[in-house]
Amino acid sequence: MKDAMMPEESVVSKVEELMETLDHVKRYNALARSLKKFAVVIASSFVLLFILRGIVDSFDLSSMLDRPVFLSVLSLLLLIPLVGIAAGVLIVRRRVNSVRTGEWKEELSHGFPSALKMLLELDSDKTLDEISVVKLSFFV
């Protein structure tokens, strides 16, 4: 019977693995939520590009400007989607990095009693819901 029980150190390491996995789930949730904003930023930058390109075409700037100046205006227009992509990436990165993880490490360093306390305080329904949302978001 004694061999069937896990040593305390093993329990602590398993709880640590669980908590690290839950931290990853939190980060994936933040990523999934911020991808909507990323898509809006990208779409907005392309809409702005098409509007400005329409303005350039409607004023027939190609006939008013000499060729090198017109090409530089067009190349400046191409910067709009690049700036949109960079802004979207920064927004996603900021939101994912703002997720607080590892708050449990200090408490877990106290050993088995802390690990047991953390398991008892863990809201399993909420955790399972978060995991389900991450799985669905990952699929989408």
N, C-alpha and C positions, 0 to 999 in steps of 0.2 A: 504494500500500500504506500509505503514511503517513496518508492521509486516512481510511482505514478504521479506524484505531485511535482509541480514546477518549482525550481529554486526561485527565490525572491528576485535575484538579479535578472533572471530570464523574464519574469513578469514585468519588471521595470523596462527592460529593453523592448518587449512587445508593446507596452503602452507607449513608449517613445516612438516606435514605428507607426502606431495608430495615429498619434498626434501629428506626426510629420505628414502622414497621408491626408489628414483632415486639413492641415495647412495648405497642402497642394490643392485640395478641393476648393478652399476659399479663394485661392489665386485664380483657379480656372473659372470660378463663378464671376470674379471681377473681370476676367478677360472676356467672358461671354457677354456680360452686360456692356462692356465698353466697345465691343465690336459693332453694335448698333450705331453708336456715336461715330465710330470710324467710318462706317458706310455713309453716314450723312455728310461728313466732312469731305469725303472723296467725291460723292455725287454733287455736292455744292461747288466744289472746285471745277468739276467738268461743266456744270451748268454755266458758271461764270466764264469759263473759257469759250463756250459756244456763243454766249451773249456778246462777249467782246469781239470774237471772230466775226459775228454777224454785223456788229457795228463797223468793224474795219472793212468788211465787204460792201456794206451799204453805202459808205462814203467813198467807195472806190479809191482807196488810198494807194493802190498799186499804180494807178495812173498819175497820181499827184506826187508820189515819192519816187526817188530813183531806186533802183533795184537793191543795192546794199542796205539802204535805210529801211526799206520795206521788209527785207529778210530779217533784219535785226528786230523790227517790231514783232514779226511772227515768232521769232525765237523767244522774245520776252513773254509772249502769250503762252508758250509752252512751259514756262516756269510756273504758271498757275497750278497745273495739276501736280507738279513736283513739290511745290510748297504745300499743297493740300495733302499729299501722301505723307510728307514729313510731319506736318501738324497732326495728322491722324495717328501716326506711329507714336509721337510724343504723348498724345492724349492717352492712348492705350497703355503705354509704358508707365505713365504717371499713376493711372488708376490701379494697375496691377501692383506696382511697387508700394502703393499706399495701404495695401492690405497688411494688417498687423499679424505677424506670424511669430511663432517661437516664444510666446508669452508664458507658455507652460514649462519651459526648460528649467527655470529656477526652482519651481515647485517640485518638479520631478527629480531634481538632484537630491532631494531629501530621502529618496528610497521608496521602499515598498508601501509604507503607509500613505505616502503622497500619491503613488500610482493608483492605489485602491480608491482613494478619495476622488481622484480625477475620473476614474471609471464610473463611480457612483454619481458624480455630478454631470456626466455626459448626457445630454438630451438626445436619446437615440432616434426619436421620431424626426426631430429637426435635422439631425445628421443624415439620416436616410433620405429625407426630402432634398437636402443639398446635393447629395451624391446623385440622386435621380435627375435633378435639374442639370447638373454638370454632364451627365451621360447624354441627356437629350440635346443640350447645347453643343456638345462635341459632335454629335451626329449631324445637327443642322449646320 
